[in-house]
């Protein structure tokens, strides 16, 4: 295969919304980039890499590592100052890929260690953000990138500059680029704060049309057989797209965002209740770019509609349990109402005249593009981003921070002996299964694994990670494989006393291998949080199971925010069942939990043994990810006996598994069975109603030492 051949952008079959979002950003990088969400094997990476070939070439100052424009060089460029008549050089637009395993040094740059040691000077070695300046920065699997790196990348994209303050280096350089990220939602979500920083988002899925799928396969096989010949067959289409991008960029400064179109933008954003004003700004910029792309000098309702479909779906998600997408009927209604408003009269006047601009409801409901077809690039009919109804209000959305679960009322008579007892008797019989809705979510206490781990970066337990603050240094090989990041200060300090003996000549230092020190950095790791939930008849009282589901949903949301893997085991009848194998997708866990039905006897021991088996298998797969077992039960064991359950809990504790038992027992008389289970497992017991407490006596960061 040719080393230079790249799959043509115009050869991508379907994917109209994806191609349109990429082209909008190519016309106006100020839109803020694209986040592409979709299942594996849907040509996400292929389309992104193909876009770079369409971008216009550029001139840069010869020899400048930061790609300064010779017509407007960066006055603070570390390689500058550049004279006004600097020699230019032609170069294509760059596509820079940020790998998931990249370090902070690789992203933002760092001290040039070679020059520091040999010449004794403080020099800056630029990173990937500098290389991406005036080009495309592509991040595959952006949801797997460490939050710290995502923050740095998005800050640079928003400000157009990169600031580096580290190891004696203080540098600022321009970093304006088209940001494109791809992700598979099944592997975990981005935090809402990070989602909001992407300008547009697109949901992609493989087509279900056999003819279209056949065409995809046919083109891919042809490309792999003869990459250069295949690319040559689409050269004319590629040249037309490239020329259209150049023309749209020139046209963009003259595009007018009328007052009527601006009212439609703000009305749509208000109708979907998105947070902040970034959505309004991004939608307006995208609508103007769309108008320029469609060879128009004025934004129309069609432009606003398509811009909203791309800019709002990810911003209306309050938590990972919300379904993406926009309600098309609600979008049309907001556009029509905004178009009918008279800016000169009262908005609530039913007899007031329509908008004087004349581009209200008619444009929203009618016409297609003024430019006709464009080879499938415009997503006017049938993309993924605008599909799907709005989520149901009762689907377990987020609650206000600090809300407590609707747990049992301790002041009432013995609820368990009346309501719960009757529920258990009904549920234990044939056909006694029942399901209850989940209660409101809240901010739960923080449960963490004791000690210092070394697992995947996250936000739960203390760990040694490649990121975080430097907590010390050590000699390479002190029980650790390989050489970690160099601790420059400690290395120089170790070498300094020996320079006279080693006969140092000149300003440099004479280093030996024994002088090297690696940095020890302490941060936070993500854990495996395995929920083991009692779904037997003893939990079937409606109010209590509602509270239990709300509590577990809250813990699931907390696990999502802390970058944990989650799993779900339930037990009822005679066995424990793995409802959700460990995964990074908390959406799947929330879905299984809402569908959970209760009834039957309580095989507590079987549930614990099944959970222990899941933990054993996961430890073989990833020994570095430490587990946290959350057992949700009232402690009763009506099948298998309590003694067997206690022995299973003790065995789990002996496997160095951090265990938290959420005690769901209610009523004035408590048997304390959950506390006995926690003691056997070497963990802690916490009552269901205590999970949402902000501060409890004797707690440190939400954790309590086991008695």
N, C-alpha and C positions, 0 to 999 in steps of 0.2 A: 504494500500500500504506500502511496506517495506520502512523504513526510509533510508536505505542504497542503495537500488536498483537504478541504473541509466540506462537510455536508452543506449544500446550499440552503439558505433560509427559505427561498421560494419553493424548494422541493418538499418542505414539511407539509404533510397532509393534514387538513383540518386545523385544529388548535387555534381557531380564529381569535379568541379572547387573548390567548398567550401572545400571539404575534402582534396583535393590536397594542397590547400593553408595552411590549418591548419597543415597538416603533414610536409610540408616544414619548417614551423616555429618550429615544434616539433623537427625536426632534427637539425635546426640551428636557435636558438632564435635571433641571431645577424641580421637576415633578417629584423626584425623590427616590427613584428606583422601583424595582418590582420584586415581590415575593411570590414565588411560584410554588403552590401546594398541590401535591398529587401523588398518586400511587406510583410505585416503581415501574420503569419501562414505558413511560409515556412521553419520551423525547424531550423532557425538560432541558437537560444539559445540551442536547443536540441543537435545539433552537437558540439557546443563549450563546453558544459558541459560534453559531452561524451568523449571529447579528453583528459581531465585531467586523466581519468582512465587508459589511455594508456601510460602516461609518466612514465619513470623509477622512482622507489623509490630512496630516497636519505638519506644520513646521515647528521645530524646536531649536533652541539655542544649542549650537554644536558643543558637545562635551558636557552639557548640563545634565547631571544625574537626576534632576527633578523635572525635566521636560518643560522648561519655561517657554512661553510663547515669545518669540523675538519681538513682536509688535507691542506686547505688554508684559514684560518680564516681572516676576515677583520681586518687589524691592527688598524683601527679607529672605530671599533664597540663600541657603547656606553656601551654594556655589557662586553666589554673586558678590558684589553687584555686577550686573551685566551691562556693558556699554550700549548706548542707543543703536549703534551700528553693528551689533553682534552678528557673527556669521550664522545663518540659519542652516538647518539640515532637514530634509524631507523624511518623514517616517509614517508608517501606517498607524491607525488607532490601536492602542494596545489592549489586549485581553489578559488581565492578571488574575490568576486563580489562587484563592486562599484555602489551603488544605485544612481539614478539621484538626489535625494535630499541630498546627502552627503555634509558636510561642509568641509572647508579647514582643520580644526582640525582633522576631521575623516580621511582625505586622507593622510596628511603628518605627523600627530602627533602633540602633544602640551604639555604644561606643565601639569604634574601630580598634579592637584589641591588638591587632598586629602592629598598627602604627603607634599605639600607646606604649607597647613594650619595646619596640625597636627604635622609635624616634623620640619617645617621651613627649608626644603631643596629644592633645585631646581632639580627636577627629570623630565625625559622625558618619556612621554607615547607614544609609537610608534603607527603609523597609518596603514592604509591599504597597503601603499607602502612597509612598512617593512614586513607585513604579506605575501605579494605576492613575496618576494625575492626568486628566484630559482623555482618559480611556475608560475601560470597563473593569470593574472589580467584581468577580464572580465567586460566590461562596456556595459550594455544593453542600447539602446537608447542614444548612445554617442552624437548624435546631439542635444539632449535636455539638456546636461550637460552644466553648466556655462563655458564660455570661459576661465575664470581664472583657473578653476580646470583642464580643458583639457590641458592648457599650462603647469601646474605643472606636470601632469601625463606624458605628452609626453617628457618634459625635462628630467624627471627621467629615462624614457625608453631609451632615446638617450644617456645619460651620464652613466647610470648604477649606479647612486648614487642619494640620496635625501639629500638636504641641508635644514635645518630648522633654521631660525633666527627669533625668536619672543618671547616676554614676558620673556626676560632674558635667553632664551634657545638657545644655539648654538650647533647644532648636525649635524653630517654627518654620513650617514650609507649607505651600499650597497643596491641597489634596482634593481636587474637584473631579469626581468620577461618576459614572453611571453604575449604581449599585444593583446587582441582581443576585438574589438568593433563591435556592431551591430547597425543598424539604418534603419528606414523607410524613404526614401527620401520625401514622401508626407508630413512628419511632419517638413520639413526644412533641409537645407544642412549645412555641415560643411564649414568653411572658407577654401579657397584654401591653405593657409599657414598651417592649421592643417591637411588637407587631405594629404599633402606632407610628413607629419611625420609618417604616417602609411606605413609600408613596402609594403604590398600587399593589393589589394582590389578585391572583388568578387561581382558580381551582381547575385542575386538569384531570381528565380521566380518559382511559382508552376507549375508543369508539366501539360501539356494539354492532355497527353495521358491517356485515361480512365483506361486502364489496370494498368498503373503505379500508378495512383491515388488510384485505388482500393487496390493495395498492401500496399500503405502507410496507408490507413485506417485500413486494416486488421492487420497490425503489431501494430499499435497504440492501437487498441482495445485489442489485445492479451496482450500487455504490461500492460495496465491498469487492466486487469482481474487478471493476475498473474505476477507481476513484476520480482520476483525472478526466476520463471520458464522460463520466456521469456529471461532474461539475461543469464541463464544457457545454453539455446539453442545456444547462440552466443559466448560462452566462448572460444571455440577453435579458432574462427576467431579473437577474441580480443587478445588472447595470441600471435597469429602469428603476428598481427600488432604491438603489444608492442615489440616483439623480433626484428622485422624488424626496428623499430625506434632505438632501442639500437644498432643494427649492423650498421645502417647508421650513427649514431653519432660517432662511433668508426672509420668508414671509411672516414668521412668528412675531417679530417686533411690531408689525403693523396690524395685528389682529386686535379687534375691539371687543372688550367684554362689556356689553351694554348693561344698563341698570336692570332691565328686565331679566337678562340671563343671570346676573348676579343675585337677584332676588330668588330665582329658581335654585341656584346653588345653595344659598343659605337656608331656603325653605326645606330642601331635601335633607340637608344635614340635621336641621332641627327636628324634622319628622322622624328620623331614625335615632334621635337622642344620642348622638355620638358625643363623647367627652371632648372638651377643649375646642379650639378653633383650627387646629392643624388640618382637620378634614376639609373645612371650607376652603382653606388656601390651596390644598392639594387638588381638590376638585376643580377649582377655578383654573389653576395652571393646566391641568389635564384637558379641560374643555377647550382652552385656548390652543393647546398643542393639537388637539383633534381638528379644530377648525383650520389650522394651518396645514395639517396633513391632507385634509379634504379640499384644499384649494379654495378656502373661504376667508374673507377678511373680517367676519363678524361671527361671534359664537351664537349658535342656535340651540333650541331645546333638545335636539337630537344629540348634540355634543355634550350637553349637560347630563343627559340620561346615560350615555355610554361612559362618561367620566365617573358618574356616581356608582355605576355597576362595578367599576374597577377600584375605586378609592374607598368605599364605605364598608364592604362586607367584613373585613377584619377589624374595623374600628368599632363596630357595634357589638362585638363579643366582649362581654364583661368577665367571663371566665371560660376555661376550656370545655365546659359542658354545653355551651351555647352552640347551636348549629350555624355554620357560615351561610352566607347568601343574603339576598334582599328579596323582599316581597314586591314583585313587579307591579301589582295593583296599587300598593301603597306608594310606590315610586311615581307611577303615572298620576295618582291623585295629588301628590305634593307638587308635581310640575304644573298640573292644570290649575290648582288653586293659586300658585304663585303667579301664573300667567294672567289670571283674572283680576289680580289686585291692582288698584289704582294708587300709584305713589302720591298723588295729589289730594286724595280724599280719604275718609275714614275707611280702615280695612274691614270694618264690620258692617258697612253700608250695603244691604242686599241689592239696592237699585243703582249702585255706582257703576260707572262705565268701566269697560275693560282696559287692559294695559294699552297705552298709546303706542308702545313699540311694536305691537302686532305679532309677537312671536311667542304667544302663550301656548294654549292647548292645541292649536292646529299643528304646530311643529312637533309637539310631544306625541301626538297620535298618528301623525301622517308620515310623511315622506321618507324616502331613503336618502342615500348620500347624493350630493350634487355631482360627485365625480364618477358615478356609476360603479362598475366593478373595479377591483384592484388586485385581482389574483388571490382573493381569499384573505386579505390582510385585515379588512375591517370586520369587526365582530358584531354586526348589526342584527344578526339573527341566530341566536342559538349558541351562545357560549355557556360555560359552566358557572361563571361567577355570579350571574344573576338568577340562578335557579334556586328552587327550594323555598318552601313557605317559612314564615317567621316562626321561631320556636314557640311552643306552647307555654303559656304563662305558668302552668303548673308543673313544668318539667324539672323543677329543682334548680332554678336559677340562683344567683348569689344573693345573700342577705346583707344587711348592713353589718359592718364590723362590730363585733362585740355581742351580737345576738346570741342568746343561749338557746339550747335545744328545748323543745316543748316536752320536757321530761315529766316524771310522775310528781304528783303533789304530795309532799310529805305530811301535810296537815290533814289530809282526808283519812277516812277509815281505811281499813286494809283492802286496797283496790285489788291486790293480787288474789285474795281469797274469794272475791266476788267476780269482778269483770274478767281478770286474767284467768282465774280458775275455770270460769265458764268457757272462755275462748280456748283454753288448752283442751278441755274435755271435748269440745266440738271439733277442734283441729286434729285431735288424735284419732278420730273415727274416719271411716271411709269418706272420701270426697271432702275432707276437712281443710284442704289447702286454701289459703287466702293470701292476698297481697295488699299492701298498704302503701300510700304515697310517702315520699320522703319529706321530712321536716325541713325547716329553713337551715341554711348553712351559716356558719359563724367562723370566727378566727379561733382555732384550737390552740391548746398549749403545745409548746415545742417538746417533742420527745427525741432524744438523740442517743446514739450508741456511745458508751463510755470508752475512754482511751483515745489514742491517736491512730487513725487508719491510713491507708494509702490507696483508696479507691478512686473511682471516676470523680472528677470535679463536680461539686454540687453546692448545696447550701444548708446541709443538716448537721453532720458531725465533724469534729475536728479531724484533720488529716494532713499529711504531707502531700503537697501537690506541686506541679510545675508553676503554679501561679500563687498569688497571695503574698503576704509580707515575709521578708527574710527573717528567720528566727535564729540563724546561726550558720556555721559552716562545718564541714567534716572532710577528712581525707577520703578520696575515692576508694571504694572497695571495703569500707567499714561495714560489712554485712549487706552491702547493696550491690546490685548488678550494674555494671557499666558506669559511665561518667555522667553525672548530672550537669546542670548549668553551672558555669564557672563563677565562683565568688571572687571577683577581681581583687577587692580590698584584702581579703584574707590571704590570697595567693601572693600578693606583693609583700604583705607583712611577713609571710613565712620565708620569702626569698631575701628580703632586705638584709638580715644579719650576716648573710654568707657572701655578700658581694666582694668584699676585700679578699677573702680566701680564694674566690673563684677568678680573681684577676679581671674584674670588669673593666672594659675599655669603652669610653664614650658615654653618651647619655642613656643608653639602653640598659636593661637588666639582664643578668645571666640567670636563666631559669632551669631548674632540674625538675624531673617528673615528680619528685617527692615534695616539691613546693606547691603543687596544684591543690586547690581546695574547691570543693563543690558547694553550692549554696543549698541550704536547707530552708525550704519555704513552707509556711504553715497556712493553710486555708481551710476550706470546708469540702466535704465529699458528699456525694449522693449515696443513699443506701437502698437496699432492697426492703421495701415495706410490704410485708405479707399480712393481709387481713384474714382472720379466721373467725367467721361470723356464725353464731348460733341461729339457725333458722327453724328450730323446732316449735312445737306447740306452746311451750312455756313462754315463748317470745311473741306470741301472736296477738296479745292485747294491742288494739289498734294504736292507742296513743303511745305506748312504749315502743312499738316497732317503727312508728313514724319518727320518734326521737332517735332511735338507733340508726335508721337510714340517714337521717340528717347529720348525725355525728360522723358516720363513716364517710359520707360525701364531703364533709368539712375536712376530714383527715386526708381524703383523696386529693382535694384541692391543695391542701398544704404540701402533700407529696409532689404534686405537679410543680408548685412554685419552688420547691427545693431540689428539683431535678432528680427525683428518685425513680427507681423502677417499682412497680406495684403489682401485686397478685391478689387473688381472692379465692379463699377456700370456705365452703359452707358445710354445715353438717346438720342433718335431721334424719328421722327414720332409723336406719341401721348403719349409715355410712357417711363418710365425709366425701365431698366432691370438689374438684378443682374447677371453679366457675371461670377463672381467668388465669392462665399461666402468666408468670412474671413478664411484664412488658413495660415500655416507656409511655404507652398511650393510656392516660387516665380516663379518656372518653369511653374506652371499652369497659373499664371498671365501673364507671358511673352507670353505663347502660345495663350491665349485668345486675348491679345492685338494685336499680329501680324495678327490674323485672323479677326480683327475688320473691319467692312465695314461701310462706311458713306453714308448718303443720307437722304432726307426727311426734315421735319420741325424741329424746336428746342423747345421741351417741357422742358424748363429749370426748371420750378417749379416741374414738375413731377419727374425729375431726382433728385432734392434736397430732395423731400419728400421720394423717394425710399431709398436714402442714409441715411436719418434720421431714417427710419424704420430699416435698417440694423444695425445702431449704437445702436438703442434701444434694439434690440434682443441680440446683443453681450454684452451690458452692463449687461443684466440679467444673461448671462452665466458667465461672468468674470468681476465683477464690479471693480477689481483692475487695469485692463489694460486700461490705458487712451487712448482716440482716437485722431487721427490726420486726419482731412478731407482735401484732396487735390482735389480741384475743378478745372478742366481744361476746359476752355470755353472762347469764345470771349464776353460773356455777353449778346448776343442777345437772345430774347425769342419770337419766331414767333408763338408759340402755348401756350396759357395760359396767355400770357401777362407778362410784366416785373414786374408789381406791385405784382402779385401773387408770382413771384420768389423772390422778395425782402422780402416779408413776410415769406416765407419759410426759407430764409437765416437768418432772425432775430430770428426765432424760434429755429434754430439749434444753434445759438450763445447763446441763453438763456439756453440751455442744457449743458453748460460748455464744448463745443466741440471746440478744437483748429482748426481753419480753415485757409487754405492757398489757395488763388485763383490765378491760373496761367493764366495770361491774354494773350490770343492768338490773340488779335486784332492786325492788321497790317495796314500799309498805313500811309500817312502823316496826315490824319485826323482821330483822335481817339475819340470815344464817351465816353470813360471812364466808360462803364457799369460794367466791372469786378471790378473796384475800388469801385463802389457803393455796389455791392454784398458783397465785403470784409468788408466794413464799417458796413453794416447791421449785418453781422455775428460776428462782433467784432474781425476779423482776419486781415490778411494782404494780399495785392495784389503784385504779382511779375510778371514782364513781362517774356515771354517765353525766350527771348534772354538773360535775366539776370541770369537764373538758373545756368549757368556754370561759372559765374564770381568767381574768387578766392577771391577778396576783394572789397567791396563796402563801400563808405563813410557812417558812422553811423551804420555799422553792427557789431555785437558782436557774434563771432563764427557762422556767417552765418545767424543770425536771426535779424529781424528788428521789432521794436515796431510799432504797428499799429498807424496811425495818429489819 
